[in-house]
Amino acid sequence: MGSLFMRNDVLEIAILSKILDYCEAIHETMDLFGYDEEDFVNNRTYQNSCSFALLQIGEAIKRMPFIITDDHPEVDWSGAARLRDVIAHRYDAIDVSMIWKVIAEDIPILQSQCMNILRSVEAKLAGSE
């Protein structure tokens, strides 16, 4: 039974790490292009880079074990997954200002929440060894 929990912990760590990598990629893109909405709205490369990272975050969340999503309802897991679907399937209908709001306001919150969850999972895993 312990090995099943350990496998879930390892999977959770991998997925949370992937989400955090893409959050960091968004921050690096913002560092490169600027922290002004007008810069974002007027630069397709900026938009595409951030949209790809958001798509990847949503993909990772869709692979997240239910134990994490159920244990952390404070995180808007479904919102990120739905945004992934919009980016992937309705790219021509994306509201660029809404994407800016997500990267400027929501991603820092998601990053902090995922970091806290990751620390918790790692501590639990370290305690079981």
Backbone bond lengths (Angstrom), bond angles and torsions (degrees), N, CA, C in turn:
res aa  C-N    CA-C-N  psi(-1)  N-CA   C-N-CA  omega(-1)  CA-C   N-CA-C  phi
1 M - - - 1.450 - - 1.519 111.40 -
2 G 1.329 117.84 -38.32 1.452 121.45 -179.86 1.512 113.15 -61.40
3 S 1.354 117.14 -34.81 1.464 118.79 -178.89 1.522 111.82 -68.21
4 L 1.345 117.65 -31.93 1.463 120.25 176.36 1.521 110.40 -63.72
5 F 1.335 116.23 -44.86 1.456 119.67 178.26 1.518 110.52 -63.13
6 M 1.322 117.28 -40.12 1.456 119.99 -179.39 1.528 110.20 -64.60
7 R 1.350 117.04 -41.24 1.460 119.62 178.31 1.520 110.97 -62.01
8 N 1.338 117.65 -42.12 1.458 120.80 177.01 1.523 110.77 -62.63
9 D 1.337 117.21 -41.65 1.461 120.60 178.47 1.523 111.07 -61.73
10 V 1.314 116.76 -43.30 1.467 120.79 179.52 1.530 110.27 -64.20
11 L 1.329 116.93 -41.65 1.465 120.97 177.05 1.523 110.41 -63.14
12 E 1.329 116.70 -44.95 1.462 120.97 179.06 1.523 110.89 -60.01
13 I 1.336 116.59 -43.22 1.469 120.84 178.75 1.524 110.08 -61.87
14 A 1.325 116.99 -44.10 1.466 120.54 -179.21 1.528 111.40 -62.93
15 I 1.326 116.88 -44.39 1.464 120.09 -178.45 1.524 111.08 -69.75
16 L 1.316 117.38 -44.54 1.468 120.15 177.66 1.526 110.71 -61.16
17 S 1.324 117.17 -39.63 1.471 120.84 177.99 1.523 111.07 -63.47
18 K 1.334 116.63 -39.24 1.467 120.97 178.12 1.535 110.37 -64.22
19 I 1.327 116.61 -44.43 1.469 120.51 177.72 1.528 109.83 -59.97
20 L 1.316 116.82 -44.91 1.464 120.61 -179.93 1.524 111.52 -65.11
21 D 1.324 117.92 -36.18 1.475 120.70 176.40 1.528 110.92 -61.04
22 Y 1.328 116.85 -42.97 1.467 119.47 -179.52 1.524 112.09 -74.19
23 C 1.329 118.03 -31.08 1.472 119.68 171.92 1.527 109.44 -61.57
24 E 1.321 115.70 -43.23 1.467 120.13 178.83 1.529 110.65 -65.38
25 A 1.321 117.45 -37.50 1.468 120.39 177.34 1.527 110.80 -60.92
26 I 1.318 116.70 -38.55 1.472 120.15 176.89 1.520 109.84 -63.96
27 H 1.328 116.99 -43.97 1.470 119.78 178.71 1.527 111.65 -63.18
28 E 1.317 116.94 -39.71 1.465 120.18 177.52 1.524 111.13 -64.69
29 T 1.324 116.93 -38.21 1.461 120.93 177.44 1.523 110.31 -65.30
30 M 1.321 115.93 -41.15 1.465 119.47 177.68 1.526 110.60 -64.58
31 D 1.332 116.75 -39.15 1.466 119.87 176.06 1.521 110.97 -59.88
32 L 1.323 115.87 -38.78 1.464 121.03 -177.56 1.529 112.71 -72.67
33 F 1.341 116.40 -43.49 1.458 120.30 -172.63 1.524 114.85 -100.29
34 G 1.307 117.92 -19.15 1.453 120.32 178.73 1.513 112.88 118.82
35 Y 1.316 114.53 163.10 1.468 121.90 -176.84 1.521 111.81 -108.98
36 D 1.306 116.15 31.29 1.451 121.81 -178.81 1.531 108.89 -114.76
37 E 1.315 116.52 132.08 1.464 120.04 -179.30 1.523 111.41 -58.08
38 E 1.313 117.08 -37.47 1.465 119.71 -179.66 1.527 111.29 -62.00
39 D 1.342 116.79 -38.93 1.471 120.21 175.83 1.529 110.02 -59.13
40 F 1.331 115.50 -42.47 1.458 120.90 -179.05 1.522 111.28 -66.03
41 V 1.315 116.36 -48.89 1.469 121.83 -176.67 1.523 111.36 -61.43
42 N 1.319 117.46 -32.54 1.462 121.76 -175.06 1.528 114.50 -95.60
43 N 1.337 117.95 7.36 1.460 119.64 -175.69 1.534 109.74 -133.05
44 R 1.327 115.67 105.02 1.469 120.02 -178.87 1.518 112.70 -64.61
45 T 1.302 117.66 -33.99 1.464 119.93 178.57 1.521 109.85 -63.16
46 Y 1.305 116.77 -42.33 1.464 122.82 176.52 1.533 109.68 -60.81
47 Q 1.330 116.41 -48.66 1.463 121.70 179.97 1.530 111.29 -60.77
48 N 1.331 116.14 -46.33 1.464 120.17 -177.33 1.522 111.63 -65.27
49 S 1.315 116.60 -40.21 1.456 119.98 179.81 1.526 111.03 -62.36
50 C 1.300 116.26 -48.38 1.470 120.23 -179.84 1.521 111.56 -68.21
51 S 1.317 117.17 -38.46 1.462 120.15 179.34 1.529 111.07 -64.29
52 F 1.319 117.00 -38.66 1.464 119.82 177.34 1.526 110.33 -63.03
53 A 1.321 116.99 -43.49 1.464 120.51 178.85 1.530 110.40 -63.24
54 L 1.334 117.76 -41.11 1.466 120.93 177.58 1.522 111.12 -63.60
55 L 1.325 116.70 -39.80 1.452 121.08 177.21 1.528 109.81 -60.83
56 Q 1.322 117.30 -44.20 1.461 121.16 -179.46 1.534 111.77 -67.06
57 I 1.317 116.63 -36.67 1.470 120.14 176.01 1.527 109.20 -61.63
58 G 1.320 117.15 -45.92 1.461 120.90 178.67 1.518 112.55 -62.00
59 E 1.332 116.57 -39.68 1.471 120.60 176.83 1.518 110.72 -61.91
60 A 1.319 116.84 -44.25 1.465 120.83 -179.88 1.524 110.37 -63.14
61 I 1.306 116.38 -41.93 1.466 120.54 -179.76 1.525 110.72 -63.35
62 K 1.317 116.98 -36.68 1.463 119.44 178.42 1.531 112.05 -65.05
63 R 1.322 117.46 -21.87 1.466 121.38 177.85 1.525 112.56 -94.87
64 M 1.328 116.41 -1.19 1.463 121.57 -178.00 1.525 110.42 -66.93
65 P 1.328 117.72 132.80 1.474 119.53 175.71 1.529 110.56 -60.27
66 F 1.328 115.43 143.02 1.458 120.68 -178.58 1.519 112.54 -58.59
67 I 1.330 116.87 -27.90 1.468 118.82 -178.56 1.530 110.82 -59.64
68 I 1.317 117.06 -37.42 1.468 120.14 178.95 1.522 109.95 -73.13
69 T 1.329 117.32 -49.16 1.465 119.02 -177.10 1.522 111.14 -64.87
70 D 1.327 116.72 -38.90 1.471 119.70 178.99 1.522 111.94 -69.33
71 D 1.335 116.87 -36.60 1.465 121.37 -179.21 1.525 112.92 -76.25
72 H 1.330 116.99 -12.91 1.468 120.72 -176.74 1.531 110.77 -132.69
73 P 1.334 116.24 67.13 1.468 119.40 -179.15 1.531 112.83 -69.78
74 E 1.327 117.25 -12.23 1.462 120.01 178.02 1.535 112.28 -68.58
75 V 1.334 116.08 -18.48 1.466 121.25 178.57 1.528 108.23 -88.89
76 D 1.315 116.60 135.12 1.471 120.63 -179.89 1.534 109.64 -83.63
77 W 1.326 114.90 68.54 1.466 120.39 -179.20 1.530 110.80 -61.16
78 S 1.330 116.76 -45.92 1.464 119.55 -175.34 1.530 111.58 -68.35
79 G 1.322 116.94 -33.86 1.458 119.39 177.47 1.525 111.58 -63.08
80 A 1.320 116.67 -42.38 1.469 120.71 178.71 1.525 110.86 -67.13
81 A 1.321 116.77 -38.24 1.466 120.13 178.61 1.534 110.72 -67.71
82 R 1.328 116.60 -40.02 1.476 119.99 177.93 1.532 111.10 -66.16
83 L 1.346 116.23 -38.58 1.461 119.21 178.11 1.527 109.83 -62.17
84 R 1.320 116.65 -38.21 1.462 120.89 177.04 1.525 109.95 -57.91
85 D 1.330 116.87 -43.12 1.458 120.85 -179.42 1.524 111.65 -64.76
86 V 1.311 116.91 -39.81 1.468 120.52 177.90 1.528 109.95 -63.77
87 I 1.322 116.11 -46.72 1.473 119.92 -179.33 1.528 110.37 -62.39
88 A 1.326 116.84 -41.56 1.463 120.58 -176.31 1.521 113.27 -74.41
89 H 1.321 117.07 -36.72 1.468 119.29 -169.68 1.527 115.13 -113.22
90 R 1.328 116.55 -16.86 1.470 118.91 -178.13 1.524 109.95 -133.05
91 Y 1.322 114.91 42.18 1.455 120.35 -173.99 1.522 112.52 -54.83
92 D 1.306 118.07 -35.82 1.468 121.59 -178.35 1.523 112.72 -70.32
93 A 1.319 117.73 -12.94 1.459 121.23 -177.94 1.532 112.94 -106.86
94 I 1.315 116.90 11.60 1.465 120.44 -176.49 1.522 110.45 -71.89
95 D 1.311 115.37 135.40 1.454 122.87 174.15 1.536 106.91 -87.38
96 V 1.308 116.71 107.84 1.460 121.60 -174.51 1.523 111.25 -61.29
97 S 1.309 117.80 -35.64 1.468 120.66 177.96 1.530 111.13 -65.51
98 M 1.332 116.66 -34.20 1.465 120.07 177.32 1.535 109.95 -68.31
99 I 1.318 116.93 -40.52 1.473 120.20 177.29 1.525 109.51 -62.56
100 W 1.331 117.32 -41.43 1.466 120.21 177.28 1.528 110.25 -58.53
101 K 1.316 116.81 -46.22 1.466 120.52 179.63 1.524 110.41 -58.52
102 V 1.320 116.91 -42.00 1.466 120.86 179.76 1.527 110.35 -62.21
103 I 1.331 117.04 -48.72 1.475 117.52 -176.16 1.528 111.96 -72.31
104 A 1.324 117.22 -32.23 1.462 120.28 -177.71 1.527 113.02 -81.37
105 E 1.334 117.13 -33.74 1.467 120.34 -173.75 1.521 113.95 -112.05
106 D 1.319 117.23 -44.00 1.465 120.45 -172.30 1.530 113.47 -84.23
107 I 1.324 117.29 -36.99 1.467 119.26 -177.47 1.538 111.98 -63.06
108 P 1.332 120.02 -42.63 1.478 117.25 176.39 1.531 113.14 -59.16
109 I 1.328 116.88 -35.73 1.466 120.67 178.03 1.527 109.79 -68.21
110 L 1.334 116.90 -47.87 1.459 120.97 178.54 1.524 110.66 -59.11
111 Q 1.316 116.66 -41.86 1.461 120.79 -179.33 1.532 110.50 -61.50
112 S 1.304 116.95 -45.17 1.457 121.39 179.29 1.531 111.11 -64.08
113 Q 1.326 116.64 -44.56 1.463 120.70 179.84 1.530 111.04 -62.70
114 C 1.326 116.90 -44.68 1.465 120.33 -179.62 1.521 111.39 -66.82
115 M 1.321 117.40 -36.44 1.462 120.49 177.28 1.528 109.98 -63.05
116 N 1.318 117.52 -43.51 1.463 121.02 178.34 1.528 111.58 -63.39
117 I 1.315 117.07 -42.46 1.463 120.69 178.48 1.523 109.87 -65.38
118 L 1.323 117.03 -43.10 1.467 121.41 179.32 1.527 110.70 -58.86
119 R 1.311 117.00 -46.04 1.472 120.31 178.37 1.520 110.86 -59.25
120 S 1.323 116.33 -40.96 1.462 121.26 179.55 1.527 111.13 -63.93
121 V 1.317 116.65 -46.35 1.470 120.88 -179.83 1.521 110.20 -64.20
122 E 1.335 116.72 -43.51 1.469 119.79 179.06 1.516 111.59 -63.30
123 A 1.337 117.36 -39.36 1.466 120.91 178.02 1.516 110.64 -65.18
124 K 1.324 116.86 -41.05 1.463 121.27 177.82 1.524 110.50 -62.95
125 L 1.325 116.13 -43.12 1.465 120.75 179.74 1.521 110.58 -65.66
126 A 1.325 117.16 -42.00 1.470 120.91 179.06 1.523 111.09 -64.30
127 G 1.321 116.73 -34.81 1.464 121.30 179.10 1.517 113.58 -72.32
128 S 1.341 116.70 -21.59 1.464 119.79 -178.49 1.520 112.58 -90.53
129 E 1.327 116.76 -5.21 1.469 119.80 -178.58 1.500 111.44 -86.81
